[in-house]
Amino acid sequence: MDDKKPGYSDSALDENTVDRDPLILFQRWLDEAIAAGFHLPEAMTLATATPDGKPSARLVLLKQVDTRGFVFFTNYNSPKARDLDSNPQAALVFYWPQFERQVRVDGTVERTSAAESDAYFKTRPRESQIGALASPQSDVIASREFLEQQAGGLEKRYEGHEVPRPAHWGGFRLRPERIEFWKGRSSRLHDRIVYERQGDAWSIKRLAP
């Protein structure tokens, strides 16, 4: 991060007083962003790479975070899912500029269980369920009308019935190995605190900005 924005606040991030568990600190920051009414505070950049190291990144939405890790859902036929299946290493970035806060997460990734994917799919709005069935995500399509026709046909097919989760749609969970918290400070002397997993515990260190 740079210091182009004038007037960074002087609220501190201190390695001696932060929570010893980074997931507790992350949840607090996320909750504060939600309470402040930020648009899509759960949005995160997901960076993946192919087995030969070609990177790509995109925004996805965090749907769950707990002691097991960070969960998001996607089409398993998509490029990001293919990356993750073949090279199960990924990075996440959250950024809440109004609070001058950033979080970076690195770790290993695995698919969620079918039961977890089923349970989440049932909570989605019906139109989103239909969309997951209708869209061949990231494939080239002829027109917008193609998608609308696909969705319309599925609406009729499942009228009065529950929409089933397609087998090609489900979740991934990133198990964090490293989590870095950044807080903007004046004079470009920003606070950076990094947690690194040490078995069942975490080490905590300060990084130079």
C-alpha positions as CSV (number, residue, x, y, z in Angstrom):
1,M,0.0,0.0,0.0
2,D,1.2,3.6,-0.6
3,D,0.7,6.9,1.1
4,K,-1.1,8.8,-1.6
5,K,-4.1,9.3,0.6
6,P,-3.4,12.2,3.0
7,G,-4.3,12.1,6.6
8,Y,-4.0,8.5,7.6
9,S,-5.4,8.0,11.1
10,D,-3.1,7.3,14.0
11,S,-5.0,4.4,15.5
12,A,-2.5,1.6,16.1
13,L,-2.1,-2.1,15.5
14,D,0.3,-3.4,18.1
15,E,1.9,-6.8,18.1
16,N,2.0,-6.8,21.9
17,T,-1.7,-6.3,22.4
18,V,-3.4,-7.9,19.3
19,D,-5.5,-11.1,19.8
20,R,-3.2,-14.1,19.8
21,D,-5.6,-15.8,17.3
22,P,-5.7,-14.0,13.9
23,L,-9.1,-15.4,13.1
24,I,-10.6,-13.5,16.1
25,L,-9.0,-10.3,14.9
26,F,-10.2,-10.9,11.3
27,Q,-13.7,-11.5,12.5
28,R,-13.7,-8.3,14.5
29,W,-12.5,-6.3,11.5
30,L,-15.1,-7.9,9.2
31,D,-17.9,-7.3,11.7
32,E,-16.9,-3.6,12.0
33,A,-16.9,-3.2,8.2
34,I,-20.4,-4.8,8.1
35,A,-21.7,-2.6,11.0
36,A,-20.4,0.5,9.2
37,G,-22.5,-0.4,6.2
38,F,-19.7,-0.9,3.7
39,H,-20.8,-2.2,0.3
40,L,-19.8,-5.9,0.0
41,P,-17.4,-5.9,3.0
42,E,-17.0,-9.7,2.5
43,A,-15.5,-9.2,-1.0
44,M,-12.0,-10.6,-1.4
45,T,-9.5,-11.0,-4.1
46,L,-8.7,-14.7,-4.7
47,A,-5.3,-15.3,-6.4
48,T,-4.6,-18.8,-7.8
49,A,-2.0,-20.3,-10.1
50,T,-1.7,-23.1,-12.6
51,P,0.7,-26.0,-11.8
52,D,3.3,-24.2,-14.0
53,G,2.9,-21.0,-12.1
54,K,0.7,-18.8,-14.3
55,P,-1.2,-16.6,-11.9
56,S,-4.7,-15.2,-12.1
57,A,-6.9,-13.2,-9.7
58,R,-10.6,-12.2,-9.3
59,L,-13.0,-11.0,-6.7
60,V,-15.2,-13.6,-4.9
61,L,-17.4,-13.4,-1.8
62,L,-16.5,-14.9,1.6
63,K,-19.4,-17.0,2.8
64,Q,-18.0,-18.4,6.0
65,V,-15.0,-18.1,8.3
66,D,-14.2,-20.2,11.3
67,T,-11.3,-22.1,12.9
68,R,-11.1,-24.3,9.9
69,G,-10.6,-21.5,7.4
70,F,-12.2,-19.2,4.8
71,V,-15.0,-20.6,2.6
72,F,-16.3,-19.5,-0.8
73,F,-18.4,-21.1,-3.5
74,T,-18.0,-21.4,-7.2
75,N,-18.5,-23.4,-10.4
76,Y,-16.1,-26.4,-10.2
77,N,-15.6,-26.2,-14.0
78,S,-14.4,-22.6,-13.8
79,P,-10.7,-21.7,-14.4
80,K,-10.2,-20.8,-10.7
81,A,-11.6,-24.2,-9.6
82,R,-9.3,-26.0,-12.1
83,D,-6.4,-24.0,-10.7
84,L,-7.2,-25.0,-7.2
85,D,-7.8,-28.6,-7.9
86,S,-4.4,-29.0,-9.6
87,N,-2.5,-26.5,-7.4
88,P,-4.2,-26.2,-4.1
89,Q,-2.4,-23.1,-2.9
90,A,-4.1,-19.7,-2.9
91,A,-4.0,-16.2,-1.5
92,L,-6.8,-13.9,-0.4
93,V,-6.8,-10.1,0.0
94,F,-9.5,-8.1,1.9
95,Y,-9.4,-4.2,1.7
96,W,-11.6,-1.8,3.6
97,P,-10.3,1.6,2.6
98,Q,-12.7,3.6,4.8
99,F,-10.9,2.0,7.8
100,E,-7.5,2.0,6.2
101,R,-7.3,-1.8,6.7
102,Q,-6.1,-4.7,4.6
103,V,-5.8,-8.4,5.4
104,R,-3.7,-10.9,3.3
105,V,-4.2,-14.6,3.8
106,D,-2.1,-17.4,2.3
107,G,-2.8,-21.1,2.6
108,T,-3.9,-24.5,1.3
109,V,-7.2,-25.2,-0.3
110,E,-9.6,-28.1,-0.5
111,R,-13.2,-28.6,-1.6
112,T,-15.9,-28.5,1.1
113,S,-18.0,-31.6,1.6
114,A,-21.0,-32.2,-0.5
115,A,-23.2,-31.8,2.6
116,E,-21.7,-28.3,3.3
117,S,-22.2,-27.3,-0.4
118,D,-25.8,-28.6,-0.3
119,A,-26.6,-26.7,2.9
120,Y,-25.3,-23.4,1.6
121,F,-26.9,-23.8,-1.8
122,K,-30.3,-24.2,-0.1
123,T,-29.9,-20.7,1.5
124,R,-29.3,-19.0,-1.8
125,P,-32.1,-16.9,-3.4
126,R,-33.9,-19.0,-6.0
127,E,-32.7,-16.9,-8.9
128,S,-29.1,-17.5,-7.8
129,Q,-29.8,-21.2,-7.7
130,I,-31.2,-21.1,-11.2
131,G,-28.2,-19.0,-12.3
132,A,-25.8,-21.6,-11.0
133,L,-27.5,-24.2,-13.2
134,A,-27.9,-21.9,-16.2
135,S,-24.4,-20.5,-16.6
136,P,-21.5,-22.4,-18.0
137,Q,-19.2,-20.1,-16.1
138,S,-16.3,-18.6,-18.1
139,D,-17.2,-20.4,-21.3
140,V,-17.7,-18.3,-24.4
141,I,-21.4,-17.8,-25.1
142,A,-23.2,-16.4,-28.1
143,S,-25.3,-13.7,-26.4
144,R,-27.0,-12.5,-23.2
145,E,-30.2,-14.0,-24.7
146,F,-28.6,-17.5,-24.4
147,L,-28.3,-17.1,-20.6
148,E,-31.8,-15.7,-20.3
149,Q,-33.3,-18.6,-22.3
150,Q,-31.4,-21.1,-20.2
151,A,-32.6,-19.5,-17.0
152,G,-36.2,-19.3,-18.3
153,G,-36.2,-22.9,-19.3
154,L,-35.0,-24.0,-15.9
155,E,-37.5,-21.8,-14.1
156,K,-40.3,-23.7,-15.9
157,R,-38.6,-27.0,-15.3
158,Y,-38.4,-26.5,-11.6
159,E,-41.6,-24.5,-11.1
160,G,-43.1,-25.6,-7.8
161,H,-40.1,-27.7,-7.0
162,E,-36.8,-27.3,-5.1
163,V,-33.8,-26.4,-7.3
164,P,-31.1,-29.1,-6.9
165,R,-27.5,-28.1,-6.4
166,P,-25.6,-29.0,-9.6
167,A,-22.8,-31.4,-9.2
168,H,-20.4,-28.9,-10.8
169,W,-21.1,-26.2,-8.1
170,G,-19.8,-26.2,-4.6
171,G,-17.4,-24.7,-2.0
172,F,-13.7,-24.4,-1.3
173,R,-12.1,-23.9,2.1
174,L,-8.7,-22.1,2.4
175,R,-6.8,-23.2,5.6
176,P,-4.7,-20.2,6.5
177,E,-1.0,-20.7,7.1
178,R,-0.1,-17.0,7.1
179,I,-2.3,-13.9,7.8
180,E,-1.1,-10.3,7.6
181,F,-2.9,-7.3,8.9
182,W,-2.1,-3.9,7.6
183,K,-3.3,-0.6,9.1
184,G,-2.6,2.7,7.5
185,R,-0.6,5.2,9.6
186,S,0.8,8.7,8.9
187,S,4.2,9.4,7.3
188,R,3.9,6.0,5.5
189,L,4.9,4.3,8.8
190,H,2.0,1.8,8.5
191,D,1.5,-1.0,10.9
192,R,1.9,-4.5,9.5
193,I,1.4,-7.5,11.8
194,V,1.9,-11.0,10.5
195,Y,0.7,-14.3,12.0
196,E,2.3,-17.6,10.9
197,R,0.9,-21.0,11.8
198,Q,3.1,-23.0,14.2
199,G,1.2,-26.3,14.6
200,D,-1.9,-25.4,16.6
201,A,-0.6,-22.0,17.6
202,W,0.5,-18.8,15.8
203,S,3.6,-16.7,15.9
204,I,3.2,-13.0,15.7
205,K,5.7,-10.6,14.2
206,R,5.9,-6.9,13.1
207,L,6.9,-6.2,9.5
208,A,8.4,-3.0,8.2
209,P,6.0,-1.0,6.0
